[in-house]
Amino acid sequence: MKKFVLFVVIIMSLAAISCRVRNACEVNHLGTISVINKSGSTVELRINSEKIGEIDNDKVRTLIKGVGKYDINVIKYPNIWDTTVNVIECDTVEYIVR
């Protein structure tokens, strides 16, 4: 009987360890893009050619996106800053505009 109880306890322990609670970012495969404006003036933010909005100087715009590559365009005429970022699951990618 002791062996049976010990066996059940071991099986239940292994089941509890393998069924851990996952973060929402793991379940939905999401990551974060943070764009920080240090340019000295307000800029326009576009991601994959979609206008996201404007960012004032010394402000941060944070977006939650699915895992993958995104083209970031920051525009303050006549200047345009372009980059491509790779969003990783449950991680934050920062892009600083100077």
Secondary structure, DSSP 8 states (H G I E B T S, - for coil): -HHHHHHHHHHHHHHHHHT----HHHHHTEEEEEEEE-SSS-EEEEETTEEEEEE-TT-EEEEEEESEEEEEEEEETTEEEEEEEEE-TT-EEEEEE-
